[in-house]
Amino acid sequence: MKNYLYILFFSVLFMSCTQKQEEVNIRDLNQQFISAWNNRDADKLIAMLADDVDFLQGDIHFKGKSEVADKWVNETIGTITDLKTNVVSAGTDSNTAYEAGTFSVDVLPATPDQPHAIGEGNFMLLWKKGSDGEWKLSYAQLEDHPVMVKNQ
């Protein structure tokens, strides 16, 4: 009888160790981010940021939720619309997920007499799963091409 208990115990242990952990749908995470950006929902965007988030764009490096929220989200959200991404690479595991590729946005004029423009470039968004099970944006990198005047 003891042999059967040992077999049962080790079978349960083996099954629990080999079960595939549920992976996050990275496309859904990024679509929530893009939707919040396009809806100008700064509070939702900031809630998606990890406390130790990094934002890089050219020579710019913002670190931490407060700085990224102030200097990227709040300063930029009203200047662009229609954020779109084209994913070239993506990956997930049980604790990290990323997408990388190209992006485009409509750049709003700073004054009414200026033309609308189009911004394009490359992006990478890296998400990490916190100890509470919530996925947060941990790293965002944007590399812009020169802004081009939009044909009306």
C-alpha positions in Angstrom: 0.0 0.0 0.0 2.9 2.4 0.8 4.3 1.8 -2.7 1.0 3.1 -4.2 1.0 6.1 -2.0 4.6 6.9 -3.0 3.7 6.5 -6.7 0.6 8.7 -6.3 2.6 11.4 -4.4 5.4 11.5 -7.0 2.9 11.4 -9.9 1.1 14.5 -8.5 4.4 16.2 -7.8 5.7 15.5 -11.3 2.5 16.7 -12.9 2.5 19.9 -11.0 6.1 20.6 -11.9 5.6 19.9 -15.6 2.3 21.7 -16.2 2.8 24.6 -18.5 2.3 27.9 -16.8 -0.3 30.2 -18.4 1.4 32.7 -20.6 0.2 36.2 -21.2 -1.3 37.4 -24.5 1.2 40.1 -25.3 -0.9 41.4 -28.2 -3.8 42.0 -25.8 -1.4 43.9 -23.4 -0.1 46.1 -26.1 -3.6 46.7 -27.6 -4.8 47.9 -24.1 -1.8 50.2 -24.0 -2.4 51.5 -27.6 -6.1 52.0 -26.9 -5.4 53.9 -23.7 -2.9 56.1 -25.6 -5.3 56.8 -28.5 -8.1 57.6 -26.0 -5.8 59.9 -24.1 -6.4 58.0 -20.9 -3.2 59.0 -19.0 -4.4 57.5 -15.7 -4.8 54.1 -17.4 -1.4 54.4 -19.0 0.3 55.4 -15.8 -1.4 52.5 -14.0 0.2 50.1 -16.6 3.7 51.3 -15.7 6.0 49.3 -13.4 7.5 51.2 -10.5 11.0 50.7 -12.0 10.0 51.3 -15.6 12.6 52.6 -18.1 11.8 54.7 -21.2 14.5 55.3 -23.9 14.3 57.5 -27.0 17.5 58.5 -28.6 19.6 60.2 -26.0 16.7 60.4 -23.5 16.4 58.0 -20.6 13.6 58.4 -18.1 13.7 56.0 -15.1 10.9 55.2 -12.6 7.2 55.5 -12.8 7.0 59.1 -11.7 9.6 60.4 -14.2 8.2 58.3 -17.1 4.7 59.4 -16.3 5.6 63.1 -16.1 8.1 63.4 -18.9 6.7 60.9 -21.4 3.1 60.1 -20.9 1.8 63.5 -19.6 4.0 65.6 -21.9 3.4 63.6 -25.1 -0.2 62.2 -24.9 -1.8 65.4 -26.2 0.6 65.8 -29.1 0.0 62.7 -31.1 -3.0 60.6 -32.2 -3.7 57.4 -34.0 -0.9 55.3 -32.6 -0.5 52.1 -34.7 2.1 49.3 -34.5 3.4 46.7 -36.9 4.8 43.8 -34.9 8.0 42.2 -36.3 9.0 40.2 -33.2 7.2 39.0 -30.1 7.8 36.6 -27.3 6.5 35.5 -23.9 7.4 33.3 -21.0 5.9 33.0 -17.6 7.3 36.3 -16.3 8.2 38.5 -19.3 6.6 39.4 -22.6 7.6 41.8 -25.4 6.7 43.1 -28.8 9.0 45.0 -31.1 8.5 46.4 -34.6 7.5 49.7 -36.2 5.0 52.4 -35.2 3.3 55.3 -36.8 1.4 58.3 -35.2 -0.2 61.5 -36.4 1.7 64.4 -34.9 -0.6 67.3 -34.0 0.6 70.8 -34.8 1.9 72.9 -31.9 0.0 75.9 -33.3 -3.0 76.2 -35.7 -0.9 77.6 -38.5 1.4 74.6 -38.6 0.7 71.5 -40.7 -0.2 68.1 -39.3 2.7 65.6 -39.5 3.4 61.8 -39.4 5.8 60.2 -37.1 7.3 56.8 -37.7 9.9 54.7 -36.1 10.8 51.5 -34.3 9.6 50.4 -30.9 10.0 47.8 -28.2 7.7 47.3 -25.2 8.7 44.9 -22.5 6.3 43.7 -19.8 7.1 41.9 -16.6 4.8 40.0 -14.3 4.9 41.3 -10.8 4.8 39.3 -7.6 1.1 40.2 -7.4 0.5 38.5 -10.8 -0.2 41.9 -12.6 1.6 42.6 -15.8 3.3 46.0 -15.9 5.3 47.9 -18.6 8.9 47.6 -17.6 10.7 49.0 -20.6 9.7 51.1 -23.5 12.1 52.1 -26.3 11.2 54.3 -29.3 13.5 55.3 -32.1 11.9 57.9 -34.3 12.6 58.7 -37.9 12.3 62.4 -38.8 8.7 63.7 -38.7 7.2 64.3 -42.1 4.5 66.8 -43.1 1.2 65.0 -43.7 -0.3 65.5 -47.1 -3.8 67.0 -46.6 
